Amino acid sequence: MRLFYINAFVTPVFTVAFRPESRSHSYGYASSIHDEIRRAKTGFGFNICHETPSKPQMTMIILNTTFHIHISISDEFLRWVRESYFPSALASGLLTDPVLARLLIQVQEDAEGYAVQLRAASAEDAARWHDGEGDRLRRELTTRFGQRLVFFTTYMEELPVS
């Protein structure tokens, strides 16, 4: 993803990172960036620096739903995640980066666990999809499989490693 940094002359060490495709922004200090990036001067008293930063400026929300299912419905469940759940989430425009993972622990004999993860720009975006279309899809799944599955959802904030 390409970011555009706008550095106002009145605050020479403060940088605004603007993501044109999402119209969101984040703020951060750019003391080391000035020597490393090209700048194009505009007529509005700003320097525009076309460069992708080495560290992401925006924290993401991870929407994780863990499913525990009976092994008899495993293939059908995985097909549902791939053909219904993920496409619906991505089509909303609120969620990105789908991940499907099998849990390596077995909480009950004849059961498997799966984690389904998606990323959102904000907790509000994650909740809007989860409580709307996501809820409808999970109710459909519960109606279809009944007591052969249980699930819970966790909202997590992605943190920088360093």
Buried (B, 14 or more C-beta within 10 A) or exposed (E): EEBBBBBEEEEEEEBBBBBEEEEEBBEEEBEEBBEEBEBEEEEEEBBBBEBEBEEBBBEBBBBBBBBBBBEEBBEEBBEBBEEEBBEBBBEBEBBEEBEEEEBEEEEEEEBBBBBBBBBBBBBEBBBBBBEEBBEEBBEEBBEEBEEBBBBEBEEBEEEEEE
